[in-house]
Amino acid sequence: MSTSNLQMNHEDLDDYLNTTEAAIYLRIFKSDRVTPCTQTIRNLLSSKKIRGYKPFGSILFKKSELQYQIECSRIGNQNGNFKVRR
């Protein structure tokens, strides 16, 4: 395998978030509404509600997968019926 296949550019790295960034992206904060709640992110990961990656010891989350999770949890539909989609 050539080294050019293994290299990632900055745009590829921008697609991934660490635990704190994922909490901010999902707007999950502690009760002070200022500090991102990384423990909740870890709980979601351990309960397999979100997916993460651990390539070098740090947990990373793909931004597009978090966005997909948000879109799949939509409540309400066009007829006015409110249901949680899972």
Biopython code that builds the backbone (N, CA, C, O; Angstrom):
import numpy as np
from Bio.PDB.StructureBuilder import StructureBuilder

atoms = [
    (1, "MET", "N", (0.854, -1.182, 0.000)),
    (1, "MET", "CA", (0.000, 0.000, 0.000)),
    (1, "MET", "C", (0.890, 1.231, 0.000)),
    (1, "MET", "O", (1.826, 1.326, 0.794)),
    (2, "SER", "N", (0.609, 2.146, -0.863)),
    (2, "SER", "CA", (1.440, 3.347, -0.957)),
    (2, "SER", "C", (1.072, 4.335, 0.140)),
    (2, "SER", "O", (-0.037, 4.318, 0.674)),
    (3, "THR", "N", (2.031, 5.195, 0.460)),
    (3, "THR", "CA", (1.789, 6.184, 1.509)),
    (3, "THR", "C", (0.768, 7.220, 1.083)),
    (3, "THR", "O", (0.117, 7.821, 1.938)),
    (4, "SER", "N", (0.609, 7.448, -0.207)),
    (4, "SER", "CA", (-0.373, 8.436, -0.664)),
    (4, "SER", "C", (-1.798, 7.987, -0.338)),
    (4, "SER", "O", (-2.676, 8.828, -0.145)),
    (5, "ASN", "N", (-2.040, 6.680, -0.272)),
    (5, "ASN", "CA", (-3.363, 6.172, 0.097)),
    (5, "ASN", "C", (-3.638, 6.338, 1.586)),
    (5, "ASN", "O", (-4.796, 6.392, 1.998)),
    (6, "LEU", "N", (-2.599, 6.419, 2.386)),
    (6, "LEU", "CA", (-2.762, 6.515, 3.837)),
    (6, "LEU", "C", (-2.874, 7.946, 4.325)),
    (6, "LEU", "O", (-3.318, 8.180, 5.449)),
    (7, "GLN", "N", (-2.483, 8.898, 3.511)),
    (7, "GLN", "CA", (-2.485, 10.285, 3.945)),
    (7, "GLN", "C", (-3.892, 10.872, 3.886)),
    (7, "GLN", "O", (-4.667, 10.594, 2.971)),
    (8, "MET", "N", (-4.195, 11.689, 4.888)),
    (8, "MET", "CA", (-5.474, 12.388, 4.929)),
    (8, "MET", "C", (-5.193, 13.883, 4.876)),
    (8, "MET", "O", (-4.188, 14.349, 5.412)),
    (9, "ASN", "N", (-6.058, 14.614, 4.248)),
    (9, "ASN", "CA", (-5.883, 16.058, 4.254)),
    (9, "ASN", "C", (-6.724, 16.659, 5.379)),
    (9, "ASN", "O", (-7.480, 15.953, 6.046)),
    (10, "HIS", "N", (-6.587, 17.944, 5.576)),
    (10, "HIS", "CA", (-7.288, 18.610, 6.674)),
    (10, "HIS", "C", (-8.800, 18.554, 6.513)),
    (10, "HIS", "O", (-9.522, 18.519, 7.510)),
    (11, "GLU", "N", (-9.289, 18.543, 5.287)),
    (11, "GLU", "CA", (-10.729, 18.456, 5.071)),
    (11, "GLU", "C", (-11.280, 17.148, 5.601)),
    (11, "GLU", "O", (-12.372, 17.120, 6.168)),
    (12, "ASP", "N", (-10.532, 16.052, 5.423)),
    (12, "ASP", "CA", (-10.958, 14.765, 5.960)),
    (12, "ASP", "C", (-10.995, 14.794, 7.480)),
    (12, "ASP", "O", (-11.918, 14.255, 8.091)),
    (13, "LEU", "N", (-10.006, 15.413, 8.087)),
    (13, "LEU", "CA", (-9.952, 15.479, 9.546)),
    (13, "LEU", "C", (-11.041, 16.368, 10.115)),
    (13, "LEU", "O", (-11.486, 16.147, 11.242)),
    (14, "ASP", "N", (-11.479, 17.364, 9.366)),
    (14, "ASP", "CA", (-12.545, 18.249, 9.828)),
    (14, "ASP", "C", (-13.884, 17.526, 9.917)),
    (14, "ASP", "O", (-14.811, 18.023, 10.557)),
    (15, "ASP", "N", (-13.999, 16.364, 9.287)),
    (15, "ASP", "CA", (-15.233, 15.578, 9.340)),
    (15, "ASP", "C", (-15.386, 14.831, 10.658)),
    (15, "ASP", "O", (-16.440, 14.248, 10.912)),
    (16, "TYR", "N", (-14.356, 14.837, 11.502)),
    (16, "TYR", "CA", (-14.384, 14.103, 12.758)),
    (16, "TYR", "C", (-14.317, 15.052, 13.945)),
    (16, "TYR", "O", (-13.626, 16.071, 13.905)),
    (17, "LEU", "N", (-15.047, 14.705, 15.006)),
    (17, "LEU", "CA", (-15.103, 15.519, 16.217)),
    (17, "LEU", "C", (-14.628, 14.705, 17.404)),
    (17, "LEU", "O", (-14.863, 13.498, 17.465)),
    (18, "ASN", "N", (-13.959, 15.355, 18.353)),
    (18, "ASN", "CA", (-13.629, 14.664, 19.596)),
    (18, "ASN", "C", (-14.856, 14.697, 20.512)),
    (18, "ASN", "O", (-15.902, 15.218, 20.126)),
    (19, "THR", "N", (-14.734, 14.152, 21.703)),
    (19, "THR", "CA", (-15.882, 14.023, 22.601)),
    (19, "THR", "C", (-16.472, 15.386, 22.979)),
    (19, "THR", "O", (-17.693, 15.549, 22.983)),
    (20, "THR", "N", (-15.636, 16.345, 23.289)),
    (20, "THR", "CA", (-16.113, 17.685, 23.656)),
    (20, "THR", "C", (-16.798, 18.358, 22.476)),
    (20, "THR", "O", (-17.863, 18.954, 22.630)),
    (21, "GLU", "N", (-16.195, 18.265, 21.308)),
    (21, "GLU", "CA", (-16.786, 18.867, 20.112)),
    (21, "GLU", "C", (-18.117, 18.200, 19.754)),
    (21, "GLU", "O", (-19.043, 18.870, 19.297)),
    (22, "ALA", "N", (-18.212, 16.882, 19.960)),
    (22, "ALA", "CA", (-19.468, 16.175, 19.693)),
    (22, "ALA", "C", (-20.562, 16.644, 20.651)),
    (22, "ALA", "O", (-21.713, 16.800, 20.244)),
    (23, "ALA", "N", (-20.219, 16.867, 21.905)),
    (23, "ALA", "CA", (-21.198, 17.368, 22.874)),
    (23, "ALA", "C", (-21.694, 18.755, 22.477)),
    (23, "ALA", "O", (-22.885, 19.045, 22.581)),
    (24, "ILE", "N", (-20.793, 19.596, 22.030)),
    (24, "ILE", "CA", (-21.187, 20.936, 21.589)),
    (24, "ILE", "C", (-22.044, 20.838, 20.332)),
    (24, "ILE", "O", (-23.061, 21.523, 20.221)),
    (25, "TYR", "N", (-21.642, 19.992, 19.384)),
    (25, "TYR", "CA", (-22.378, 19.827, 18.133)),
    (25, "TYR", "C", (-23.808, 19.342, 18.388)),
    (25, "TYR", "O", (-24.750, 19.787, 17.732)),
    (26, "LEU", "N", (-23.957, 18.418, 19.355)),
    (26, "LEU", "CA", (-25.280, 17.885, 19.693)),
    (26, "LEU", "C", (-26.003, 18.737, 20.741)),
    (26, "LEU", "O", (-27.134, 18.439, 21.126)),
    (27, "ARG", "N", (-25.340, 19.789, 21.189)),
    (27, "ARG", "CA", (-25.893, 20.715, 22.192)),
    (27, "ARG", "C", (-26.254, 19.995, 23.486)),
    (27, "ARG", "O", (-27.346, 20.169, 24.028)),
    (28, "ILE", "N", (-25.323, 19.189, 23.966)),
    (28, "ILE", "CA", (-25.489, 18.468, 25.223)),
    (28, "ILE", "C", (-24.564, 19.118, 26.248)),
    (28, "ILE", "O", (-23.342, 18.997, 26.165)),
    (29, "PHE", "N", (-25.164, 19.807, 27.212)),
    (29, "PHE", "CA", (-24.400, 20.555, 28.208)),
    (29, "PHE", "C", (-24.773, 20.102, 29.616)),
    (29, "PHE", "O", (-25.826, 19.504, 29.837)),
    (30, "LYS", "N", (-23.895, 20.400, 30.550)),
    (30, "LYS", "CA", (-24.183, 20.139, 31.964)),
    (30, "LYS", "C", (-25.236, 21.137, 32.430)),
    (30, "LYS", "O", (-25.661, 22.006, 31.669)),
    (31, "SER", "N", (-25.647, 21.006, 33.669)),
    (31, "SER", "CA", (-26.735, 21.841, 34.185)),
    (31, "SER", "C", (-26.411, 23.335, 34.166)),
    (31, "SER", "O", (-27.322, 24.163, 34.184)),
    (32, "ASP", "N", (-25.128, 23.687, 34.131)),
    (32, "ASP", "CA", (-24.779, 25.110, 34.058)),
    (32, "ASP", "C", (-25.002, 25.693, 32.663)),
    (32, "ASP", "O", (-24.864, 26.901, 32.468)),
    (33, "ARG", "N", (-25.350, 24.836, 31.683)),
    (33, "ARG", "CA", (-25.646, 25.211, 30.304)),
    (33, "ARG", "C", (-24.476, 25.891, 29.594)),
    (33, "ARG", "O", (-24.660, 26.594, 28.600)),
    (34, "VAL", "N", (-23.271, 25.670, 30.122)),
    (34, "VAL", "CA", (-22.076, 26.240, 29.519)),
    (34, "VAL", "C", (-21.056, 25.143, 29.198)),
    (34, "VAL", "O", (-20.431, 25.156, 28.138)),
    (35, "THR", "N", (-20.901, 24.207, 30.116)),
    (35, "THR", "CA", (-19.892, 23.159, 29.992)),
    (35, "THR", "C", (-20.439, 21.975, 29.207)),
    (35, "THR", "O", (-21.472, 21.421, 29.580)),
    (36, "PRO", "N", (-19.765, 21.572, 28.119)),
    (36, "PRO", "CA", (-20.210, 20.398, 27.365)),
    (36, "PRO", "C", (-20.162, 19.140, 28.234)),
    (36, "PRO", "O", (-19.209, 18.943, 28.987)),
    (37, "CYS", "N", (-21.171, 18.303, 28.135)),
    (37, "CYS", "CA", (-21.254, 17.103, 28.965)),
    (37, "CYS", "C", (-20.694, 15.904, 28.197)),
    (37, "CYS", "O", (-21.417, 15.214, 27.479)),
    (38, "THR", "N", (-19.408, 15.677, 28.361)),
    (38, "THR", "CA", (-18.750, 14.573, 27.666)),
    (38, "THR", "C", (-19.171, 13.217, 28.221)),
    (38, "THR", "O", (-19.126, 12.221, 27.499)),
    (39, "GLN", "N", (-19.574, 13.158, 29.476)),
    (39, "GLN", "CA", (-20.015, 11.888, 30.056)),
    (39, "GLN", "C", (-21.280, 11.383, 29.369)),
    (39, "GLN", "O", (-21.423, 10.182, 29.143)),
    (40, "THR", "N", (-22.181, 12.274, 29.040)),
    (40, "THR", "CA", (-23.388, 11.871, 28.315)),
    (40, "THR", "C", (-23.024, 11.318, 26.944)),
    (40, "THR", "O", (-23.626, 10.346, 26.487)),
    (41, "ILE", "N", (-22.043, 11.932, 26.283)),
    (41, "ILE", "CA", (-21.584, 11.429, 24.989)),
    (41, "ILE", "C", (-21.027, 10.016, 25.156)),
    (41, "ILE", "O", (-21.320, 9.134, 24.349)),
    (42, "ARG", "N", (-20.230, 9.799, 26.195)),
    (42, "ARG", "CA", (-19.677, 8.459, 26.437)),
    (42, "ARG", "C", (-20.782, 7.456, 26.752)),
    (42, "ARG", "O", (-20.703, 6.300, 26.338)),
    (43, "ASN", "N", (-21.809, 7.888, 27.481)),
    (43, "ASN", "CA", (-22.941, 7.001, 27.784)),
    (43, "ASN", "C", (-23.700, 6.625, 26.507)),
    (43, "ASN", "O", (-24.092, 5.471, 26.335)),
    (44, "LEU", "N", (-23.907, 7.593, 25.617)),
    (44, "LEU", "CA", (-24.561, 7.311, 24.340)),
    (44, "LEU", "C", (-23.729, 6.335, 23.510)),
    (44, "LEU", "O", (-24.273, 5.469, 22.825)),
    (45, "LEU", "N", (-22.423, 6.482, 23.578)),
    (45, "LEU", "CA", (-21.523, 5.585, 22.853)),
    (45, "LEU", "C", (-21.579, 4.167, 23.424)),
    (45, "LEU", "O", (-21.668, 3.196, 22.673)),
    (46, "SER", "N", (-21.527, 4.052, 24.746)),
    (46, "SER", "CA", (-21.529, 2.716, 25.362)),
    (46, "SER", "C", (-22.876, 2.022, 25.210)),
    (46, "SER", "O", (-22.935, 0.793, 25.184)),
    (47, "SER", "N", (-23.962, 2.792, 25.108)),
    (47, "SER", "CA", (-25.280, 2.189, 24.887)),
    (47, "SER", "C", (-25.581, 2.005, 23.399)),
    (47, "SER", "O", (-26.684, 1.606, 23.026)),
    (48, "LYS", "N", (-24.586, 2.299, 22.551)),
    (48, "LYS", "CA", (-24.647, 2.108, 21.104)),
    (48, "LYS", "C", (-25.730, 2.953, 20.424)),
    (48, "LYS", "O", (-26.295, 2.556, 19.405)),
    (49, "LYS", "N", (-26.008, 4.122, 21.003)),
    (49, "LYS", "CA", (-26.949, 5.043, 20.379)),
    (49, "LYS", "C", (-26.246, 5.946, 19.375)),
    (49, "LYS", "O", (-26.877, 6.490, 18.468)),
    (50, "ILE", "N", (-24.935, 6.101, 19.543)),
    (50, "ILE", "CA", (-24.111, 6.786, 18.559)),
    (50, "ILE", "C", (-22.867, 5.928, 18.327)),
    (50, "ILE", "O", (-22.495, 5.107, 19.165)),
    (51, "ARG", "N", (-22.228, 6.138, 17.164)),
    (51, "ARG", "CA", (-21.028, 5.373, 16.822)),
    (51, "ARG", "C", (-19.803, 6.250, 16.975)),
    (51, "ARG", "O", (-19.837, 7.454, 16.722)),
    (52, "GLY", "N", (-18.726, 5.621, 17.392)),
    (52, "GLY", "CA", (-17.466, 6.331, 17.530)),
    (52, "GLY", "C", (-16.326, 5.508, 16.967)),
    (52, "GLY", "O", (-16.483, 4.325, 16.663)),
    (53, "TYR", "N", (-15.183, 6.145, 16.832)),
    (53, "TYR", "CA", (-13.975, 5.520, 16.319)),
    (53, "TYR", "C", (-12.842, 5.810, 17.295)),
    (53, "TYR", "O", (-12.799, 6.881, 17.900)),
    (54, "LYS", "N", (-11.937, 4.871, 17.447)),
    (54, "LYS", "CA", (-10.823, 5.058, 18.374)),
    (54, "LYS", "C", (-9.521, 4.625, 17.697)),
    (54, "LYS", "O", (-8.959, 3.585, 18.040)),
    (55, "PRO", "N", (-9.042, 5.419, 16.738)),
    (55, "PRO", "CA", (-7.874, 4.992, 15.967)),
    (55, "PRO", "C", (-6.551, 5.025, 16.738)),
    (55, "PRO", "O", (-5.709, 4.148, 16.549)),
    (56, "PHE", "N", (-6.362, 6.003, 17.583)),
    (56, "PHE", "CA", (-5.082, 6.164, 18.285)),
    (56, "PHE", "C", (-5.278, 6.449, 19.767)),
    (56, "PHE", "O", (-4.479, 7.163, 20.373)),
    (57, "GLY", "N", (-6.327, 5.899, 20.351)),
    (57, "GLY", "CA", (-6.584, 6.098, 21.769)),
    (57, "GLY", "C", (-7.591, 7.186, 22.072)),
    (57, "GLY", "O", (-8.154, 7.205, 23.166)),
    (58, "SER", "N", (-7.836, 8.083, 21.152)),
    (58, "SER", "CA", (-8.835, 9.135, 21.339)),
    (58, "SER", "C", (-10.112, 8.742, 20.617)),
    (58, "SER", "O", (-10.071, 8.203, 19.512)),
    (59, "ILE", "N", (-11.241, 9.015, 21.246)),
    (59, "ILE", "CA", (-12.521, 8.712, 20.617)),
    (59, "ILE", "C", (-12.866, 9.833, 19.646)),
    (59, "ILE", "O", (-12.801, 11.012, 19.994)),
    (60, "LEU", "N", (-13.235, 9.454, 18.426)),
    (60, "LEU", "CA", (-13.645, 10.417, 17.407)),
    (60, "LEU", "C", (-15.032, 10.052, 16.899)),
    (60, "LEU", "O", (-15.407, 8.880, 16.863)),
    (61, "PHE", "N", (-15.780, 11.068, 16.510)),
    (61, "PHE", "CA", (-17.130, 10.888, 15.994)),
    (61, "PHE", "C", (-17.211, 11.533, 14.627)),
    (61, "PHE", "O", (-16.734, 12.651, 14.432)),
    (62, "LYS", "N", (-17.810, 10.834, 13.681)),
    (62, "LYS", "CA", (-17.960, 11.370, 12.334)),
    (62, "LYS", "C", (-19.167, 12.311, 12.326)),
    (62, "LYS", "O", (-20.273, 11.922, 12.701)),
    (63, "LYS", "N", (-18.940, 13.535, 11.901)),
    (63, "LYS", "CA", (-19.973, 14.567, 11.932)),
    (63, "LYS", "C", (-21.210, 14.158, 11.131)),
    (63, "LYS", "O", (-22.334, 14.409, 11.565)),
    (64, "SER", "N", (-21.016, 13.540, 9.982)),
    (64, "SER", "CA", (-22.158, 13.141, 9.149)),
    (64, "SER", "C", (-23.002, 12.062, 9.832)),
    (64, "SER", "O", (-24.217, 12.020, 9.639)),
    (65, "GLU", "N", (-22.377, 11.191, 10.625)),
    (65, "GLU", "CA", (-23.133, 10.163, 11.341)),
    (65, "GLU", "C", (-23.938, 10.767, 12.491)),
    (65, "GLU", "O", (-25.046, 10.313, 12.778)),
    (66, "LEU", "N", (-23.390, 11.783, 13.146)),
    (66, "LEU", "CA", (-24.143, 12.479, 14.188)),
    (66, "LEU", "C", (-25.331, 13.211, 13.568)),
    (66, "LEU", "O", (-26.426, 13.216, 14.131)),
    (67, "GLN", "N", (-25.113, 13.823, 12.414)),
    (67, "GLN", "CA", (-26.196, 14.510, 11.705)),
    (67, "GLN", "C", (-27.285, 13.523, 11.308)),
    (67, "GLN", "O", (-28.472, 13.823, 11.434)),
    (68, "TYR", "N", (-26.889, 12.348, 10.831)),
    (68, "TYR", "CA", (-27.854, 11.311, 10.463)),
    (68, "TYR", "C", (-28.667, 10.877, 11.679)),
    (68, "TYR", "O", (-29.874, 10.661, 11.575)),
    (69, "GLN", "N", (-28.010, 10.750, 12.826)),
    (69, "GLN", "CA", (-28.704, 10.361, 14.058)),
    (69, "GLN", "C", (-29.746, 11.412, 14.438)),
    (69, "GLN", "O", (-30.842, 11.070, 14.881)),
    (70, "ILE", "N", (-29.410, 12.671, 14.267)),
    (70, "ILE", "CA", (-30.370, 13.750, 14.550)),
    (70, "ILE", "C", (-31.571, 13.625, 13.621)),
    (70, "ILE", "O", (-32.716, 13.712, 14.063)),
    (71, "GLU", "N", (-31.308, 13.424, 12.343)),
    (71, "GLU", "CA", (-32.393, 13.355, 11.359)),
    (71, "GLU", "C", (-33.281, 12.133, 11.566)),
    (71, "GLU", "O", (-34.478, 12.189, 11.281)),
    (72, "CYS", "N", (-32.720, 11.037, 12.055)),
    (72, "CYS", "CA", (-33.509, 9.819, 12.301)),
    (72, "CYS", "C", (-34.386, 9.939, 13.539)),
    (72, "CYS", "O", (-35.330, 9.167, 13.706)),
    (73, "SER", "N", (-34.090, 10.882, 14.391)),
    (73, "SER", "CA", (-34.856, 11.024, 15.625)),
    (73, "SER", "C", (-35.953, 12.075, 15.502)),
    (73, "SER", "O", (-36.479, 12.554, 16.507)),
    (74, "ARG", "N", (-36.292, 12.427, 14.281)),
    (74, "ARG", "CA", (-37.311, 13.445, 14.024)),
    (74, "ARG", "C", (-38.636, 13.069, 14.684)),
    (74, "ARG", "O", (-39.064, 11.916, 14.633)),
    (75, "ILE", "N", (-39.268, 14.049, 15.296)),
    (75, "ILE", "CA", (-40.598, 13.834, 15.863)),
    (75, "ILE", "C", (-41.597, 14.665, 15.072)),
    (75, "ILE", "O", (-41.291, 15.760, 14.599)),
    (76, "GLY", "N", (-42.785, 14.120, 14.944)),
    (76, "GLY", "CA", (-43.803, 14.818, 14.171)),
    (76, "GLY", "C", (-43.677, 14.490, 12.698)),
    (76, "GLY", "O", (-42.576, 14.289, 12.186)),
    (77, "ASN", "N", (-44.792, 14.440, 12.036)),
    (77, "ASN", "CA", (-44.768, 14.215, 10.596)),
    (77, "ASN", "C", (-45.669, 15.238, 9.918)),
    (77, "ASN", "O", (-46.175, 16.152, 10.570)),
    (78, "GLN", "N", (-45.864, 15.092, 8.658)),
    (78, "GLN", "CA", (-46.609, 16.081, 7.897)),
    (78, "GLN", "C", (-48.091, 16.106, 8.252)),
    (78, "GLN", "O", (-48.759, 17.109, 8.000)),
    (79, "ASN", "N", (-48.618, 15.037, 8.828)),
    (79, "ASN", "CA", (-50.035, 14.978, 9.193)),
    (79, "ASN", "C", (-50.310, 15.517, 10.588)),
    (79, "ASN", "O", (-51.458, 15.540, 11.031)),
    (80, "GLY", "N", (-49.268, 15.949, 11.277)),
    (80, "GLY", "CA", (-49.455, 16.476, 12.615)),
    (80, "GLY", "C", (-49.375, 15.416, 13.704)),
    (80, "GLY", "O", (-49.507, 15.746, 14.883)),
    (81, "ASN", "N", (-49.165, 14.162, 13.347)),
    (81, "ASN", "CA", (-49.008, 13.109, 14.341)),
    (81, "ASN", "C", (-47.568, 13.142, 14.842)),
    (81, "ASN", "O", (-46.627, 13.235, 14.054)),
    (82, "PHE", "N", (-47.410, 13.065, 16.137)),
    (82, "PHE", "CA", (-46.067, 13.137, 16.709)),
    (82, "PHE", "C", (-45.632, 11.749, 17.138)),
    (82, "PHE", "O", (-46.245, 11.132, 18.010)),
    (83, "LYS", "N", (-44.565, 11.265, 16.515)),
    (83, "LYS", "CA", (-43.993, 9.972, 16.831)),
    (83, "LYS", "C", (-42.481, 10.095, 16.797)),
    (83, "LYS", "O", (-41.930, 10.866, 16.011)),
    (84, "VAL", "N", (-41.823, 9.344, 17.638)),
    (84, "VAL", "CA", (-40.371, 9.296, 17.615)),
    (84, "VAL", "C", (-39.982, 8.162, 16.691)),
    (84, "VAL", "O", (-40.413, 7.022, 16.865)),
    (85, "ARG", "N", (-39.159, 8.491, 15.701)),
    (85, "ARG", "CA", (-38.699, 7.475, 14.749)),
    (85, "ARG", "C", (-37.407, 6.888, 15.255)),
    (85, "ARG", "O", (-36.476, 7.620, 15.591)),
    (86, "ARG", "N", (-37.341, 5.564, 15.313)),
    (86, "ARG", "CA", (-36.118, 4.897, 15.775)),
    (86, "ARG", "C", (-35.715, 3.841, 14.824)),
    (86, "ARG", "O", (-34.708, 3.167, 15.039)),
]
sb = StructureBuilder()
sb.init_structure("model")
sb.init_model(0)
sb.init_chain("A")
sb.init_seg("    ")
for serial, (resi, resn, name, xyz) in enumerate(atoms, 1):
    if name == "N":
        sb.init_residue(resn, " ", resi, " ")
    sb.init_atom(name, np.array(xyz, "f"), 0.0, 1.0, " ", f" {name:<3s}", serial, name[0])
structure = sb.get_structure()
